Amino acid sequence: MLYARNRLAKRKDIERVIKRGRSFFVPDLGLRIIRNDMKEVSRFTVVTSIKLSKKAVERNKLKRRLREIIRKEILPTIQPGFDGLINTRKGLLSLTFDALREKTIQLFKKARLI
């Protein structure tokens, strides 16, 4: 689970990222980012649609995996001061944890945050 200071939870903050953020994509995974007013912390949220899977268990498993990858791999190396929203697609459900980690790291490198 992400630390409370690294969670993007307020609706107005999420809407701001959606409206004004820049988008980056790798197959089945997307990232929208925008600079925030906090210079020392970056915040993220993971969005999974019911189109991804009708089973909440599968959607929640994917969200837990992505949050753990962000917490352990991304946050220690990322530039601080960003808000981000991660969009998921159906192809991610069949990936192993290591493959998902590599894809996530590739996405953040493409966005030049790592």
VENWO-V918165 format. One record per residue. N is the residue number from 0. RES is the residue in one small letter. PHI is phi in radians with two decimals (NA if undefined). Layout:
BEGIN
n = {N,N}
res = {RES,RES}
phi = {PHI,PHI}
END
This chain:
BEGIN
n = {0,1,2,3,4,5,6,7,8,9,10,11,12,13,14,15,16,17,18,19,20,21,22,23,24,25,26,27,28,29,30,31,32,33,34,35,36,37,38,39,40,41,42,43,44,45,46,47,48,49,50,51,52,53,54,55,56,57,58,59,60,61,62,63,64,65,66,67,68,69,70,71,72,73,74,75,76,77,78,79,80,81,82,83,84,85,86,87,88,89,90,91,92,93,94,95,96,97,98,99,100,101,102,103,104,105,106,107,108,109,110,111,112,113}
res = {m,l,y,a,r,n,r,l,a,k,r,k,d,i,e,r,v,i,k,r,g,r,s,f,f,v,p,d,l,g,l,r,i,i,r,n,d,m,k,e,v,s,r,f,t,v,v,t,s,i,k,l,s,k,k,a,v,e,r,n,k,l,k,r,r,l,r,e,i,i,r,k,e,i,l,p,t,i,q,p,g,f,d,g,l,i,n,t,r,k,g,l,l,s,l,t,f,d,a,l,r,e,k,t,i,q,l,f,k,k,a,r,l,i}
phi = {NA,-1.24,-1.14,-0.99,-1.24,-1.78,-1.67,-1.68,-2.09,-1.33,-1.01,-1.15,-1.22,-1.14,-1.12,-1.11,-1.13,-1.12,-1.32,-2.00,-1.33,-1.58,-1.87,-2.40,-2.39,-2.19,-0.92,1.23,-2.51,-2.28,-2.42,-2.02,-2.28,-2.66,-1.18,-1.91,-1.45,-1.56,-1.33,-1.88,-2.45,-1.95,-2.19,-2.43,-2.45,-2.01,-2.00,-2.18,-1.61,-1.17,-1.15,-1.08,-2.85,-1.32,-1.53,-1.08,-1.03,-1.21,-1.12,-1.18,-1.08,-1.10,-1.10,-1.07,-1.10,-1.13,-1.08,-1.17,-1.09,-1.10,-1.14,-1.55,-1.75,-1.56,-1.01,-1.16,-1.93,-1.39,-1.22,-1.32,1.76,-2.21,-1.94,-2.42,-2.21,-1.81,-1.74,-2.05,-2.30,-1.03,-1.09,-1.29,-1.11,-1.57,-1.38,-1.33,-1.06,-1.15,-1.16,-1.13,-1.09,-1.10,-1.14,-1.18,-1.11,-1.05,-1.11,-1.23,-1.20,-1.10,-1.41,1.04,-1.73,-1.95}
END
